[in-house]
Amino acid sequence: MTRPILWTSTRTSGSIVHQMAALSGLDIDIRFISLRNGEHKTPDYLAINPKGEVAALQLPDAGVTITEIPAMALWLAEAAPDSGLLPRDAVGRAKGMEWLCWCHFRMANVFFITFQAKMLADGDEAMAAALRATSKARARKVLEFADAALGRIPHGTLLGTPGITAPDIFLVALTGFASFLDFATDDLVHLSALAAKVAAHPAVAAAMAREKEIG
């Protein structure tokens, strides 16, 4: 049996799946590639993931590669049902996928607009500045919504579980993007508490330490 391979890169959304993979406890081969050096556009990598993006979860025995964070989270949860990444019951799992999809959509249509503003504005600096300002305000509202939701849910986790889940990891990553957007989240007390809980988990801490070593 060939180990699954997670292709990822440090300081990218691939870190989200890396943390989920660590939490799963599965024996996964973690391989880092450099986006800065264009390794995601090489013929060898495009043969694995034609999208030319990270993360990508390669399953050699099945002959397939899974991409997109919610789909990879689902596979990890199915392969490691005792990990707590997603609940086992149908309703709980559906709610977990609901939050994963919510985070995935907001990452793309709110947070990443800021990072890609100049490209989206076709190089127009004034338009790019307007896009950044608008998306920054929207990002703040997204996090305020999540913080309020956490305040209503038991245990301060998105699915009301004592332990952290895949949606919790994703949401905390979105919260971390706030530092790149130059606004504080200290007043979002429920999000801050969840972020501390995720960071303190031994598996997550080990994954992030591994990324720090690679740089």
Secondary structure, 3 states (H helix, E strand, C coil): CCCCEEEECCCCCHHHHHHHHHHHCCCCEEEECCCCCCHHHCHHHHHHCCCCCCCEEEECCCCEEEECHHHHHHHHHHHCCCCCCCCCCHHHHHHHHHHHHHHHHHHHHHHHHHHCHHHHCCCCHHHHHHHHHHHHHHHHHHHHHHHHHHHHCHHHCCCCCCCCCHHHHHHHHHHHHCCCCCCCCCCCHHHHHHHHHHHHCHHHHHHHHHHHHHC
